[in-house]
Amino acid sequence: MLNIFVLATMLSAGLQVIAGDITAAPPQPASVPSLHSSLEKRQRAMDTCAYLDVNDSDLGQLQSCFCLSGVNAYINAMYASETPARRRFLRQKLRGLVTDNGEVCTYPPNSRPNCQQGAPCLFSCTRGYTANQMTRTCDCTARGRIDCGGRCVRGTACVSGVPVTRRELALQEANPCDVGETLCGVRSARAGQDSWECVKTNESLESCGGCTVPYDNAAAFGRDCSTIDADAVSCIQGSCRVTACKSGFRSANNGTDCTPMAKIAARSLF
């Protein structure tokens, strides 16, 4: 079977795919290298990953690593021609398989998930750091390098580095999601309250405008656009946008919903 990471790389130019985690490649400003660290997307501190070796009636033969953070991108890439409702079903099924068979992985700063068979929580380190799998840390111990402003760089003194404050560290631990993402819960038969995923609620079809499955007893305030009686619907800037309603329905509420034609006709009689 074609590895999902290779497939996602082919389908989405400019994307980095690491252990089932698909994120936009960080900017590489050529003239201002000191901005590299601040412009990078904040890494995800936790994820749930599993190596799946199953032959599922809906998802087919799966022999690869999957992480909850990469499920949406995988389903969107593999089943782009399916209906929104079908893709929603497949996402929930794959999430359930990962949750039921995986491990909750905690990643240290300056690391990148590197899920492998038999070691779903394996990680590698970035920007010159060295991985210590025993202590689960990324250490700046290489000869000729120092830790400067959260980067392991070559040199003997830290001159232009920007130190990370305790408040910033606390915020990162409280919300492990990247900028522009929301911490949402995961609906699964065996998922506990600690099961979660990071969702881009400005564009997520199932959690548009907020989490439809909240995390840690928070209030649900998003909308599942895939439940609308539409043939074509998307989530744009946190609001459902209907392009085409199903037969017998008409676009309503400024294009954010579909209303049965019979209901509209009944209203016109009064």
Backbone hydrogen bonds, N-H to C=O, Kabsch-Sander energy under -0.5 kcal/mol:
donor,donor_aa,acceptor,acceptor_aa,energy
7,L,3,N,-2.3
8,A,4,I,-2.5
9,T,5,F,-1.8
10,M,6,V,-2.0
11,L,7,L,-2.2
12,S,8,A,-2.0
13,A,11,L,-0.5
15,L,12,S,-1.5
16,Q,23,T,-2.1
18,I,16,Q,-0.5
18,I,21,D,-2.5
21,D,18,I,-2.1
22,I,20,G,-0.6
23,T,16,Q,-1.7
23,T,21,D,-0.6
25,A,14,G,-1.5
35,L,32,V,-1.9
36,H,33,P,-1.6
39,L,35,L,-2.0
40,E,36,H,-1.1
45,A,176,P,-0.6
47,D,105,C,-2.0
49,C,47,D,-0.5
49,C,103,E,-2.2
50,A,66,F,-2.6
52,L,50,A,-0.7
52,L,64,S,-2.6
54,V,62,L,-1.6
56,D,54,V,-0.6
56,D,60,G,-2.5
60,G,56,D,-1.9
62,L,54,V,-3.5
62,L,60,G,-0.5
63,Q,61,Q,-0.5
64,S,52,L,-1.5
66,F,50,A,-2.8
68,L,48,T,-2.4
70,G,67,C,-1.9
71,V,67,C,-0.5
71,V,68,L,-1.1
72,N,68,L,-0.5
74,Y,70,G,-2.0
75,I,71,V,-2.6
76,N,72,N,-2.6
77,A,73,A,-1.9
78,M,74,Y,-2.8
79,Y,75,I,-2.6
80,A,77,A,-0.5
82,E,79,Y,-1.4
87,R,83,T,-2.6
88,R,84,P,-2.3
89,F,85,A,-2.1
90,L,86,R,-2.4
91,R,87,R,-2.5
92,Q,88,R,-2.3
93,K,89,F,-2.1
94,L,90,L,-2.6
95,R,91,R,-2.7
96,G,92,Q,-2.1
97,L,93,K,-2.0
98,V,94,L,-2.4
99,T,95,R,-2.8
100,D,96,G,-2.7
101,N,97,L,-1.8
102,G,98,V,-1.6
103,E,49,C,-2.6
105,C,47,D,-3.8
105,C,103,E,-0.7
107,Y,45,A,-3.6
107,Y,105,C,-0.5
111,S,108,P,-0.9
112,R,124,S,-3.0
114,N,122,L,-3.0
116,Q,119,A,-1.5
119,A,116,Q,-2.2
122,L,119,A,-1.6
124,S,112,R,-2.8
126,T,110,N,-2.6
129,Y,126,T,-1.8
130,T,139,D,-2.9
132,N,137,T,-2.5
136,R,132,N,-1.3
137,T,132,N,-1.6
139,D,130,T,-2.8
139,D,137,T,-0.6
141,T,139,D,-1.2
145,R,142,A,-1.8
146,I,153,V,-3.0
148,C,146,I,-0.7
148,C,151,R,-3.5
151,R,148,C,-0.8
152,C,127,R,-0.9
153,V,146,I,-2.5
153,V,151,R,-1.0
155,G,144,G,-2.0
159,V,157,A,-0.8
169,L,165,T,-1.9
170,A,166,R,-2.4
171,L,167,R,-2.1
172,Q,168,E,-2.0
173,E,169,L,-2.0
174,A,170,A,-2.1
175,N,171,L,-2.0
181,E,178,D,-2.0
182,T,199,V,-2.9
184,C,182,T,-0.7
184,C,197,E,-2.8
185,G,213,V,-3.0
186,V,195,S,-0.9
188,S,186,V,-0.7
191,A,188,S,-0.6
195,S,192,G,-1.7
197,E,184,C,-2.3
199,V,182,T,-2.6
199,V,197,E,-0.5
201,T,199,V,-1.5
203,E,200,K,-2.1
204,S,200,K,-1.7
208,C,223,R,-2.7
209,G,201,T,-3.3
209,G,207,S,-0.6
212,T,210,G,-0.5
216,D,193,Q,-0.6
218,A,215,Y,-0.9
221,F,211,C,-1.0
221,F,219,A,-0.5
222,G,211,C,-1.0
223,R,208,C,-1.7
225,C,205,L,-2.4
225,C,223,R,-1.0
226,S,205,L,-0.6
227,T,224,D,-1.6
228,I,225,C,-1.6
230,A,228,I,-2.7
231,D,244,A,-2.3
232,A,244,A,-2.0
234,S,241,R,-2.0
236,I,234,S,-0.6
236,I,239,S,-2.6
237,Q,202,N,-0.6
238,G,202,N,-2.0
239,S,236,I,-1.2
241,R,234,S,-3.2
242,V,255,G,-3.4
243,T,232,A,-2.9
243,T,241,R,-0.5
244,A,232,A,-1.6
246,K,229,D,-2.0
249,F,246,K,-2.0
250,R,259,T,-2.6
252,A,257,D,-2.8
256,T,252,A,-1.3
256,T,253,N,-0.7
257,D,252,A,-1.5
259,T,250,R,-3.0
261,M,248,G,-3.0
264,I,260,P,-1.6
265,A,261,M,-2.5
266,A,262,A,-2.0
267,R,263,K,-1.7
268,S,264,I,-1.5
269,L,265,A,-0.5
269,L,266,A,-1.0
270,F,267,R,-1.6
